[in-house]
Amino acid sequence: MVTYYCPYCWETIPAGTRACPACGAPLEEDSRDIIAKYIAALSHPQAETRLRAAWILGQMRAARAIESLVEVVTARGYGDPYLLAAAAESLGQIGGDEAEKALVALSADSTASVVGRVAALRALECLWSKR
């Protein structure tokens, strides 16, 4: 069985719905560009979708996603160490001062998951090797 979600508020919706019953968003026309859609997917209810979105944003080197990825890292992946690692790795691929600052803080946080801290160190290595 396929579950459908509103791409704006992430409420579960019936198949074929033209407007989200929860937020009223029109579902037939989603004019956001692909980066905006992936950024929005960082808060999707399904963990696999959040993880995939974080990874793809890094592959795309989507500088517009830095703020959202830093938020994921700052919130320590919202309790998901794999999302935290994916966001950290993507920040390493994208780069920038804000990304570097978030990665340094994560790598030094002894309360963060080991998976996240290792990802932050690898991401910093990636950033610093580009210099």
C-alpha positions in Angstrom: 0.0 0.0 0.0 1.3 3.4 -1.0 1.1 6.3 1.5 0.8 9.8 0.0 1.9 12.9 1.8 1.2 16.6 1.2 4.6 18.1 0.0 3.9 21.2 2.1 2.7 20.0 5.6 3.5 16.3 5.3 0.0 15.2 6.4 -1.1 11.8 5.0 -3.6 12.4 2.2 -5.8 10.1 0.1 -4.6 9.2 -3.4 -5.9 11.6 -6.1 -6.4 14.5 -3.7 -6.4 17.9 -5.5 -5.8 20.0 -2.4 -4.5 19.0 1.0 -7.3 18.7 3.5 -5.0 19.8 6.3 -3.3 22.9 4.9 -5.2 23.6 1.7 -2.2 23.5 -0.6 -2.9 22.7 -4.2 -1.4 19.3 -5.0 -1.6 19.3 -8.7 0.8 22.3 -9.2 4.0 22.3 -7.2 6.0 25.0 -8.7 8.9 24.8 -6.3 12.3 23.9 -7.9 13.9 20.6 -7.0 16.3 22.0 -4.4 13.4 23.5 -2.5 11.6 20.2 -2.6 14.6 18.4 -1.3 15.0 21.0 1.5 11.4 20.5 2.4 11.9 16.7 2.4 14.4 17.1 5.3 11.4 17.2 7.6 9.5 14.3 5.9 7.8 11.9 8.3 9.7 8.9 6.8 13.3 8.6 8.0 14.5 7.1 4.6 13.1 10.2 2.8 14.9 12.6 5.1 18.1 10.7 4.7 17.9 10.5 1.0 17.1 14.3 0.7 20.1 15.2 2.8 22.4 13.0 0.7 21.0 14.3 -2.6 21.5 17.9 -1.5 25.2 17.2 -0.9 25.5 15.5 -4.3 24.0 18.5 -5.9 26.3 20.8 -4.0 23.2 22.9 -3.2 24.5 26.0 -1.4 20.9 27.1 -0.8 20.5 24.0 1.5 23.3 25.0 3.9 21.0 26.7 6.4 18.6 23.7 6.5 21.5 21.2 6.7 23.1 23.2 9.5 19.8 23.2 11.3 19.7 19.4 11.1 23.3 19.2 12.4 22.7 21.7 15.2 19.6 19.7 16.2 21.8 16.6 16.1 19.8 15.0 13.4 16.6 15.3 15.5 17.7 12.1 17.3 18.5 10.2 14.1 22.3 9.5 13.9 22.1 8.5 10.3 20.4 11.8 9.3 23.0 13.6 11.3 25.8 11.9 9.4 24.2 12.5 6.0 23.7 16.2 6.8 27.3 16.5 8.0 28.6 14.7 4.9 26.5 17.0 2.6 27.8 20.1 4.4 31.3 18.8 3.7 30.5 18.5 0.0 28.9 21.9 -0.2 31.4 23.9 1.9 31.3 27.4 3.2 32.0 29.1 6.5 28.6 28.3 8.1 29.0 24.6 7.2 32.5 24.5 8.5 31.5 26.1 11.8 28.6 23.6 12.3 30.9 20.6 11.5 33.6 21.8 13.9 31.0 22.1 16.7 29.6 18.6 15.9 33.0 17.0 15.8 33.8 18.4 19.3 30.5 17.5 20.9 31.1 14.5 23.1 27.4 14.0 23.6 26.7 13.6 19.8 26.5 10.2 18.3 29.8 8.6 17.2 28.3 8.2 13.7 27.7 11.9 13.5 31.0 12.9 14.9 32.9 10.7 12.5 30.9 12.0 9.6 31.7 15.6 10.7 35.5 14.8 10.8 35.3 13.2 7.3 33.4 16.2 6.1 36.0 18.6 7.6 38.7 16.6 5.9 36.9 17.0 2.6 36.5 20.7 3.1 40.1 21.3 4.2 41.5 19.2 1.4 39.9 21.6 -1.1 42.0 24.5 0.2 
